[in-house]
Amino acid sequence: MARGVVWAAVIVAVCCFAATAVGAMSSTPKLGGTWSGKYSGAFSGTFTLTWTQTRSRLKGTIKLSKPAGTYGISGAVTSSGIRFGAVRVGATYKGKVTGLLSMSGTWASPQGGGSWSAHRLLTKPKTTVK
């Protein structure tokens, strides 16, 4: 009887571990914050993304070097990729997130398209020296 209880406990533990591992693999990446990147193709330049994330939804701004300006963006992220757009510029972006610090993909607009890549900016807390 004791041997049966031990085996039952082992089976429960293995099932719990497997469920946790599957849940972790399919979770949505956390992308809120500031990202710096570059794009090439029909236009080439740099950008800074600043956004917030609510579940899988992204909302914020993108500052482009060309066409110069700061534009509103919105999009979504899943375990398999990211999609977002800058409506006033007419550009849409899609790609993949790699780890916690980088992402890359392709972009398209009425004037053409190309590729993009970005990395998360890690900011240090501001400290005051007295």
C-alpha positions in Angstrom: 0.0 0.0 0.0 2.8 2.4 0.9 4.5 1.7 -2.4 1.2 2.6 -4.3 1.0 5.9 -2.4 4.6 6.8 -3.3 3.9 6.0 -7.0 0.8 8.1 -6.9 2.7 11.0 -5.4 5.4 10.7 -8.1 2.8 10.7 -10.9 1.1 13.8 -9.5 4.5 15.6 -9.2 5.4 14.7 -12.8 2.1 15.9 -14.1 2.3 19.2 -12.1 5.9 19.8 -13.4 4.8 19.1 -17.0 1.8 21.4 -16.8 4.0 24.2 -15.4 6.6 23.7 -18.2 4.0 23.8 -20.9 2.5 27.0 -19.4 5.9 28.7 -19.3 6.7 27.9 -22.9 3.4 29.3 -24.2 3.3 32.5 -22.1 3.2 35.9 -23.8 6.6 37.7 -23.7 6.6 40.9 -21.6 7.6 43.7 -23.9 6.6 46.9 -22.0 9.3 49.5 -21.7 11.7 51.2 -24.1 13.3 49.6 -27.1 15.9 51.0 -29.6 16.2 49.7 -33.1 17.0 50.2 -36.8 15.2 49.6 -40.0 16.4 49.2 -43.6 14.8 48.8 -47.0 12.6 51.4 -48.8 13.6 53.7 -45.9 16.6 53.3 -43.6 17.0 54.8 -40.1 16.6 54.3 -36.4 13.7 54.2 -34.0 12.8 54.2 -30.4 9.7 52.3 -29.2 8.1 53.1 -25.9 5.1 51.1 -25.0 3.0 49.6 -22.3 1.6 46.1 -22.4 -1.8 44.9 -21.1 -2.0 41.1 -21.5 -1.2 40.6 -25.2 -2.0 44.2 -26.2 0.7 46.8 -26.9 0.2 50.6 -27.0 2.7 53.5 -27.1 4.8 55.6 -29.4 7.5 55.1 -32.0 10.0 57.9 -32.7 11.4 57.5 -36.3 14.4 59.1 -37.8 12.8 59.0 -41.3 10.1 60.1 -41.8 11.1 62.1 -38.7 8.6 62.3 -35.9 6.9 60.5 -33.1 3.8 58.5 -33.9 1.2 56.5 -32.0 1.5 52.7 -32.3 -0.6 49.8 -31.2 -0.3 46.0 -31.6 -0.3 42.6 -30.1 2.2 40.0 -29.0 1.8 36.2 -28.7 4.1 33.4 -27.9 4.7 33.0 -31.7 5.3 36.7 -32.7 4.6 40.4 -32.6 2.5 42.7 -34.8 2.2 46.5 -34.5 1.5 49.5 -36.7 2.1 53.2 -36.9 -1.2 54.4 -38.4 -0.2 58.0 -39.4 2.9 56.7 -41.2 1.0 53.8 -42.8 3.7 51.3 -41.7 3.0 47.8 -40.3 5.6 45.7 -38.5 5.7 41.9 -37.8 8.3 39.7 -36.3 9.6 37.4 -33.6 10.8 38.1 -30.1 14.0 36.4 -29.1 14.5 36.0 -25.3 13.8 39.1 -23.2 16.1 41.5 -24.9 15.6 41.5 -28.7 13.1 41.2 -31.5 13.3 41.5 -35.3 11.2 41.1 -38.4 9.8 42.9 -41.5 7.9 46.1 -42.1 5.7 47.3 -44.9 4.2 50.6 -46.0 2.7 52.0 -49.2 6.2 53.2 -50.2 7.8 49.8 -49.8 9.2 47.7 -47.0 12.2 46.1 -45.4 13.6 44.6 -42.3 13.9 45.8 -38.7 15.5 44.8 -35.4 15.4 46.2 -31.9 16.8 45.6 -28.4 15.4 46.5 -25.0 17.0 49.4 -23.3 17.8 48.5 -19.7 17.5 51.7 -17.6 19.1 52.1 -14.2 17.1 53.6 -11.4 17.9 57.3 -11.0 19.8 58.1 -7.8 20.3 61.4 -6.1 23.6 62.2 -4.6 23.5 64.5 -1.5 
